Amino acid sequence: MRSDHGSDQAGGTATLSFGRAIVPMAEPGTLERLRDAIARIDWAPDLGSQIGSLDWWRGAATCAALCTASWMLAPGFDTKIIGAAPAALDGDAWDEARAQSIAPLAWGADTGRHMAANDLVAPLSQTPERPIVDITTLFGNGDSFTRVLQRAGVSEGDATATARLVSGAVGLGDIKPGTPIDMTLGRRPNRNVARPLDLLSFRARFDLNLSVSRVNGALTLVRHPIVIDHTPARFQGLAGRSLYRSARAAGVPAKIVESYIKAMATRLSVGRDVGAGDTFDIIVEQARAATGEVQIGNLMFAGLDQGRKKTQLVKWNDGQWYEASGQYERRGTMGMPVAGHITSTFGLRRHPLLGFTRMHKGLDIGAPYGSPIRAAMGGIVAFAGRNAGYGNFVKLAHGGGIGTGYGHMSRIAVHAGTRVSAGQVIGYVGSTGLSTGPHLHWEVWKNGVAVNPRSMSFSSMAQLTGEALRAFKARYAGLMAVKPGAQ
C-alpha cells in the first residue's frame, strides 16, 4: 500500500481515509479503578513459597479471615439442624414396611408378616431338642476317662462300657492330658435321662486312633493304626562363633543341643577346643506319623569334625556315650563312702591318742555307729580283716593303680577276692583299732602313694566285646547311613 499510494501522500495533494475515526475513551471512575485493583490482587497465594513476603502475609490474613468467618457462622456441635422428617407409619403401611426390613434384636429379630393363630394351631408344652449333639471335650490332667464322658452328658452305663473297651487297647492312665475326645450323642426318649453314646473317637497314642460306635444297640471298639516312620533326623553344619546358636539355626531343638554339648564336654572343652570351622554332626530319634505329626526323641549320635581329629559318640543301651570303636570312658570324682561329716582332713595333724604330730593319710568321717559304708568305686576286695590300728579294715583295688581303704569298721560285709560295684555296702561304721569314737577312716592310694581323696579324680575305660560289640557296630553303621536333612 505504501508503494501504491506513496506518490499521492508525498505530494500532499490528496488524503486517503480508511475506516471510522478514533473516538477518545472516557477516564474510568474511582469504583472501576478499585475493582480493577482488587481483581489484580492474588488473595490466595501459595503459603508454601515466598514465606514472609507481602503476598504471603496477605494470603495468611485471607486464610485466617475465612476460618474466623466459618467459625462464627457455624451453628455449633450441640445445635441440631432441623430438617424435614417423614411422617410416622402406622397401620397397614407399618406392616408393609416391617415385612420388607430386618427387625432389630430388641424386637425378636423376626421379619415378615405374622398370621394370627387359628383353631388348628396347638401350643407346645416345651420346645423340641436336637436329635443328635456333637461334642468335643478335653482329657484333663489327673482326670478319669469315665468322668470326662459323664460330664459331657454320656450316661453312666455307656461311660463305663466305653472305658472298659478303651482300657483293652491302651492304659487309661497313659492317655495324655489335653487329648481331644470327639463324641456324638444320640436321641433320648425324654429329658429325664442322659443321651446315648453313638460315636466316640480320639488319638489314644501317637501311632493309634480309637473309635467306639454303636452297632445294633451295642458299643464296639475299632482300632485305627497310624503308620509311623522312625527314620532318625540328622543335622550338620559349621560351629561358627557359637556352637549352640549354629545348631539351633540348623533346626536342632534346644534340649537336643544341650544334650549334645554335655556329651561333647566329656571328651573336650567346648568353649576352648571348638573352632569356627569345625563341623557338628547330630542325629536324633524321630517319629513321623502318616498324618503329618512329628515327635523328636533323644540324642543318638554326637559328632564333631575338627579336620585332623574326629569325635564320634554313640548312645548305647546302658545310657552311656561310647566312642565309635565301642570304648567307654567314665570320668569323675569319688563320692563320700558314708553319710557324715569330716572330722579330720588329709595332711599333718596331732594324733588324738599318740599325742604327737604325724601325717594323716586319709579323711576321718564322723557318722553314727552302724551306718553303712559303701564302695567309692567298683573293684575287687584285696583285703578284708583286722589290720592293727585300723581295726576292721577293707582294701579295694580298682585298677589303673588306684586303691581305697576303709578302717575302724564295726563289721565287715565283704570277703577278699570278691568283686564289688560302686555304691555297694562293704561294711558298717564302728570304732575298732586306735579310735576315739565311731567314724570311718578313708584312704586313697594312686600307684601306692596316699593322696587326698577329695582331690582325686578317676577315669575308667570299658570296651564292648562279643555280641554287644557286633550290635553296637550295626547301630553305628545304621546311624552313619542316615542322610543329612532327612527330617
C-alpha positions in Angstrom: 0.0 0.0 0.0 2.9 2.3 0.7 4.1 1.7 -2.9 0.8 2.3 -4.5 -0.1 5.5 -2.7 3.4 6.8 -1.8 3.4 9.4 -4.6 0.0 10.8 -3.6 0.9 11.0 0.1 4.2 12.5 -0.7 2.7 15.3 -2.8 0.2 16.2 0.0 -2.4 17.0 -2.7 -4.7 14.1 -1.8 -5.6 12.4 1.5 -6.8 8.8 1.8 -9.1 7.7 4.6 -9.8 4.1 5.8 -12.5 3.0 8.4 -14.0 5.1 11.2 -12.5 8.0 13.0 -10.8 7.3 16.5 -13.1 8.1 19.4 -11.3 9.1 22.7 -12.1 6.9 25.8 -13.5 8.4 28.9 -11.5 8.3 32.2 -12.5 5.3 34.5 -14.2 6.2 37.7 -13.0 5.5 41.3 -15.2 2.4 41.7 -13.9 0.9 38.5 -10.3 1.6 39.4 -10.8 0.0 42.8 -12.5 -3.1 41.2 -9.6 -3.5 38.7 -7.0 -3.2 41.5 -8.8 -5.8 43.6 -9.1 -8.2 40.6 -5.3 -7.9 40.1 -4.5 -9.0 43.7 -3.8 -12.7 44.3 -5.9 -13.2 47.5 -5.0 -16.9 47.8 -1.2 -17.2 47.1 0.8 -20.4 47.8 1.6 -20.2 51.5 4.4 -22.7 51.0 6.5 -20.2 48.9 7.8 -16.7 49.4 7.3 -17.0 53.2 7.4 -13.6 54.9 6.7 -11.6 51.8 3.8 -9.1 51.4 1.8 -11.6 49.2 2.4 -14.4 51.8 1.1 -12.2 54.7 -1.9 -11.2 52.6 -2.7 -14.9 51.9 -2.3 -15.8 55.6 -4.7 -13.0 56.5 -7.2 -14.3 53.9 -7.0 -17.8 55.4 -7.4 -16.5 58.9 -10.4 -14.4 57.9 -12.1 -17.4 56.2 -11.6 -19.6 59.2 -12.9 -17.0 61.5 -16.0 -16.5 59.3 -16.7 -20.2 59.2 -16.4 -20.5 63.0 -18.7 -17.5 63.6 -21.3 -18.7 61.1 -21.2 -22.4 62.3 -24.3 -23.5 64.3 -22.2 -25.4 66.8 -21.8 -29.1 67.6 -24.6 -29.0 70.3 -27.1 -27.4 68.0 -29.4 -29.6 66.0 -30.1 -28.7 62.4 -33.8 -29.1 61.8 -34.6 -30.9 58.6 -37.8 -32.4 57.1 -38.9 -35.6 58.9 -41.2 -38.1 57.3 -44.5 -38.9 58.9 -44.5 -42.0 61.2 -46.0 -45.1 59.6 -48.9 -46.9 61.2 -51.5 -49.5 60.3 -51.1 -51.4 57.0 -48.2 -49.1 55.9 -46.2 -50.1 59.0 -46.8 -53.8 58.4 -45.7 -53.5 54.8 -42.5 -51.7 55.7 -41.7 -54.1 58.5 -42.3 -57.1 56.2 -39.5 -55.8 53.9 -37.0 -54.9 56.7 -34.7 -56.7 59.1 -36.1 -56.2 62.6 -33.6 -55.4 65.4 -32.8 -57.9 68.1 -34.9 -56.0 70.6 -38.0 -56.9 68.6 -37.0 -60.6 68.4 -35.2 -60.4 65.1 -38.2 -61.6 63.2 -39.3 -60.3 59.8 -42.3 -60.5 57.6 -46.0 -60.6 58.4 -47.4 -62.8 61.1 -50.6 -64.7 60.9 -52.8 -64.9 63.9 -53.2 -68.4 65.4 -56.4 -70.2 64.4 -58.2 -73.2 65.9 -55.8 -75.6 64.1 -52.8 -74.3 66.0 -51.9 -76.3 69.1 -49.5 -74.7 71.6 -46.3 -76.6 72.5 -45.7 -77.6 76.1 -41.9 -77.5 75.5 -39.5 -76.7 72.7 -38.1 -79.7 70.8 -34.4 -80.6 71.2 -31.8 -81.6 68.6 -31.9 -85.3 67.7 -28.1 -85.6 67.9 -25.4 -83.5 69.6 -21.7 -83.3 68.5 -19.3 -82.5 71.4 -15.6 -82.2 71.7 -14.1 -82.4 75.2 -10.5 -82.4 76.5 -9.0 -85.0 78.8 -7.7 -83.1 81.8 -4.6 -83.6 83.9 -5.3 -86.3 86.6 -8.8 -86.8 85.1 -10.8 -90.0 84.9 -11.9 -91.2 81.5 -15.3 -92.2 82.9 -15.8 -88.7 84.5 -14.9 -87.0 81.2 -17.7 -88.8 79.4 -20.3 -88.3 82.1 -19.5 -84.5 82.3 -20.2 -84.4 78.5 -23.6 -85.9 79.0 -23.0 -89.6 78.5 -25.0 -92.0 80.6 -23.1 -93.9 83.4 -23.7 -97.2 81.7 -22.3 -96.1 78.4 -19.4 -94.3 80.0 -18.4 -97.4 82.0 -18.7 -99.7 78.9 -16.7 -97.3 76.8 -13.9 -97.1 79.4 -13.8 -100.9 79.6 -13.4 -101.1 75.8 -10.7 -98.5 75.6 -8.7 -100.0 78.5 -8.4 -103.1 76.5 -6.5 -101.2 73.8 -4.5 -98.7 75.9 -4.0 -98.0 79.5 -6.4 -95.2 80.6 -3.6 -93.7 82.7 -1.4 -93.4 79.5 -3.8 -91.0 77.8 -2.1 -87.7 77.7 -3.7 -84.6 79.3 -5.1 -82.3 76.7 -6.2 -85.1 74.3 -9.4 -84.0 72.5 -12.2 -86.5 72.5 -14.9 -86.2 69.8 -18.4 -87.6 70.7 -21.8 -87.8 69.0 -24.7 -88.2 71.4 -28.0 -89.6 70.0 -31.6 -89.1 70.7 -33.0 -89.8 74.1 -36.6 -90.8 74.9 -37.2 -88.0 77.3 -35.4 -85.2 79.0 -35.0 -87.0 82.3 -32.4 -89.5 81.0 -28.9 -89.0 79.6 -28.3 -89.2 75.9 -26.9 -92.5 74.5 -23.4 -92.5 73.1 -23.5 -93.1 69.3 -19.9 -92.4 68.4 -16.6 -91.6 70.1 -13.1 -91.1 68.6 -9.7 -89.8 69.9 -6.0 -90.2 69.5 -5.0 -92.8 72.1 -1.3 -92.9 71.2 0.9 -91.4 68.6 0.5 -94.5 66.5 -3.1 -95.3 67.3 -6.6 -93.8 66.8 -9.5 -95.4 68.6 -13.2 -95.1 67.8 -16.2 -96.5 69.7 -19.5 -96.8 67.8 -22.9 -98.2 68.5 -23.8 -101.2 66.2 -27.1 -103.0 66.7 -27.5 -101.4 70.1 -24.1 -102.4 71.4 -20.9 -100.4 71.7 -17.9 -101.8 69.7 -14.3 -100.6 69.6 -12.3 -100.2 66.4 -8.6 -99.7 66.3 -7.1 -97.4 63.6 -3.3 -97.9 63.5 -1.2 -95.0 62.2 1.9 -95.7 60.2 5.0 -94.3 61.8 8.3 -93.7 60.1 11.2 -93.9 62.6 13.9 -92.7 60.4 16.3 -90.5 62.6 16.9 -86.9 61.8 20.4 -85.8 61.1 21.7 -82.2 61.4 25.1 -81.0 60.2 26.7 -77.5 60.0 29.6 -75.3 60.9 30.1 -74.5 64.6 30.7 -70.8 63.7 31.2 -68.3 66.5 28.6 -70.1 68.8 28.1 -73.8 68.6 24.8 -73.6 70.4 23.4 -70.8 68.1 24.6 -72.6 64.9 23.0 -75.8 65.9 19.7 -74.0 66.8 19.9 -72.2 63.4 20.2 -75.6 61.7 16.9 -76.6 63.3 18.1 -78.7 66.2 15.7 -78.4 69.3 17.2 -76.6 72.3 17.1 -79.7 74.6 18.9 -81.7 72.0 21.6 -79.1 71.6 22.1 -79.1 75.4 22.5 -82.9 75.4 24.9 -82.7 72.5 27.1 -80.1 74.3 27.1 -82.2 77.5 28.2 -85.3 75.5 31.0 -83.3 73.8 32.1 -81.9 77.2 33.1 -85.5 78.3 35.8 -85.5 75.6 36.9 -81.9 75.1 36.4 -78.3 76.2 33.6 -76.9 74.1 34.5 -73.3 74.8 38.2 -73.7 74.2 38.7 -76.6 71.7 35.8 -76.0 69.2 36.7 -73.7 66.3 34.5 -71.7 63.9 35.4 -74.0 61.0 34.6 -77.3 62.9 31.6 -79.3 61.7 29.0 -80.6 64.1 27.0 -83.8 63.3 23.9 -84.5 65.3 21.5 -87.5 64.9 18.3 -87.6 67.0 15.4 -90.0 67.3 12.4 -89.0 65.2 8.9 -90.4 64.7 6.9 -89.1 61.8 3.2 -90.2 61.6 1.4 -90.7 58.3 -1.0 -87.9 59.5 1.8 -85.4 59.5 2.7 -85.1 63.2 6.4 -85.3 64.2 7.9 -86.3 67.5 11.6 -85.7 68.4 13.2 -88.2 70.8 16.6 -88.4 72.4 20.1 -87.7 71.1 21.5 -90.8 69.4 24.8 -89.6 67.9 27.1 -86.7 68.7 29.9 -85.9 66.3 32.4 -83.1 65.8 34.8 -83.0 62.8 37.9 -80.8 63.6 39.8 -81.7 60.5 42.7 -83.8 61.9 40.5 -85.1 64.8 37.0 -86.6 64.8 34.9 -87.1 67.9 32.1 -89.6 67.4 29.9 -90.7 70.3 27.1 -93.2 70.2 24.4 -93.5 72.9 24.3 -97.2 73.9 21.6 -99.2 75.7 23.1 -98.6 79.1 22.6 -94.8 78.6 26.4 -94.2 78.3 28.3 -92.5 75.4 30.6 -94.9 73.6 33.1 -94.0 71.0 32.8 -95.4 67.5 35.2 -98.2 68.4 32.9 -99.4 71.2 35.0 -98.0 74.0 33.5 -96.1 77.0 35.3 -93.7 79.3 33.9 -92.6 82.6 35.4 -89.6 84.4 34.5 -88.0 87.7 35.4 -87.6 91.3 34.9 -90.0 94.2 31.8 -89.7 96.3 31.7 -89.9 100.1 31.5 -93.6 101.1 29.4 -92.8 104.2 26.8 -90.2 105.1 28.5 -88.0 107.7 30.8 -85.0 108.4 34.6 -84.7 108.1 36.2 -84.6 111.5 39.9 -84.8 110.3 41.3 -83.8 106.9 44.2 -85.1 104.9 47.7 -83.9 106.0 49.8 -83.3 109.1 47.9 -83.4 112.4 48.4 -84.2 116.1 47.3 -87.7 116.8 44.5 -87.7 119.4 45.8 -90.8 121.1 49.5 -90.9 120.5 50.0 -87.2 121.2 52.5 -86.3 118.5 52.2 -84.8 115.0 52.4 -87.1 112.1 50.9 -87.5 108.6 47.2 -88.3 108.4 46.9 -90.2 105.1 43.2 -90.1 104.8 39.9 -88.5 105.8 38.1 -89.2 109.0 34.3 -89.1 108.5 32.2 -89.0 111.7 28.9 -91.0 111.4 26.5 -92.8 113.7 27.5 -96.3 114.9 26.4 -98.9 112.4 25.9 -96.6 109.4 26.5 -98.4 106.1 29.9 -97.9 104.3 29.8 -98.1 100.5 32.5 -98.6 97.9 33.6 -95.3 96.3 34.3 -97.2 93.1 33.8 -100.6 91.6 36.7 -103.0 92.1 38.0 -106.2 93.8 38.3 -106.7 97.6 42.1 -107.0 98.1 41.9 -107.4 101.9 39.1 -107.8 104.4 40.0 -108.3 108.1 41.8 -107.0 111.2 44.7 -104.5 110.4 46.5 -103.3 113.6 45.5 -99.6 114.4 43.0 -99.6 111.5 40.9 -102.2 113.3 38.5 -103.9 111.0 39.8 -102.9 107.6 38.8 -103.4 103.9 41.1 -102.6 100.9 39.7 -102.3 97.4 41.7 -102.5 94.1 40.1 -100.5 91.3 42.6 -100.9 88.5 44.9 -98.3 87.0 47.0 -98.2 90.1 44.1 -96.9 92.2 43.2 -98.4 95.6 41.0 -97.4 98.5 40.9 -98.4 102.2 38.2 -98.2 104.8 39.1 -98.6 108.5 37.6 -98.8 112.1 34.6 -100.7 110.9 32.3 -102.4 113.4 31.6 -105.2 110.9 32.8 -106.2 107.5 30.3 -107.1 104.9 32.6 -108.5 102.0 35.2 -111.1 101.6 38.6 -111.0 100.0 38.7 -111.8 96.3 35.1 -110.8 95.6 34.1 -108.1 93.1 32.0 -105.1 94.3 30.3 -102.3 92.4 30.3 -98.6 93.1 27.9 -97.9 96.0 27.8 -101.5 97.3 27.8 -101.8 101.1 31.2 -103.2 102.2 30.8 -102.7 106.0 29.5 -100.6 108.8 30.8 -97.7 110.9 32.5 -98.6 114.2 35.4 -97.6 116.5 37.8 -100.6 116.3 41.6 -100.1 116.4 43.1 -96.8 117.5 39.9 -94.8 117.6 38.3 -92.3 119.9 34.7 -92.8 118.6 32.6 -94.2 115.8 33.9 -92.9 112.4 35.3 -94.1 109.1 39.0 -93.7 108.2 39.1 -93.5 104.4 42.3 -93.6 102.4 43.0 -93.5 98.7 46.3 -94.6 97.0 47.5 -93.9 93.5 50.4 -96.2 92.5 51.0 -97.0 96.1 51.1 -93.3 97.3 48.4 -91.9 99.6 46.6 -89.0 98.0 43.8 -86.6 99.2 40.5 -88.4 98.5 38.7 -85.1 98.0 41.0 -84.1 95.1 41.1 -87.5 93.5 39.7 -87.8 90.0 39.4 -91.0 88.1 38.9 -92.3 84.6 37.8 -95.8 83.8 37.7 -97.4 80.4 35.3 -100.1 79.2 35.3 -102.0 75.9 32.3 -103.8 74.4 33.0 -107.3 73.2 31.3 -110.2 71.5 27.7 -109.9 70.6 27.4 -106.5 72.3 30.2 -105.1 70.1 28.6 -106.5 67.0 25.2 -105.0 67.8 27.0 -101.7 68.6 28.8 -101.7 65.3 25.5 -102.4 63.5 23.8 -99.4 65.2 26.8 -97.2 64.3 26.6 -98.2 60.7 22.9 -97.6 60.6 23.3 -94.1 62.0 26.1 -93.2 59.5 23.7 -94.3 56.7 21.2 -91.6 57.6 21.4 -88.7 55.1 21.8 -85.2 56.4 18.5 -83.3 56.3 16.4 -86.5 56.5 13.7 -84.9 58.6 
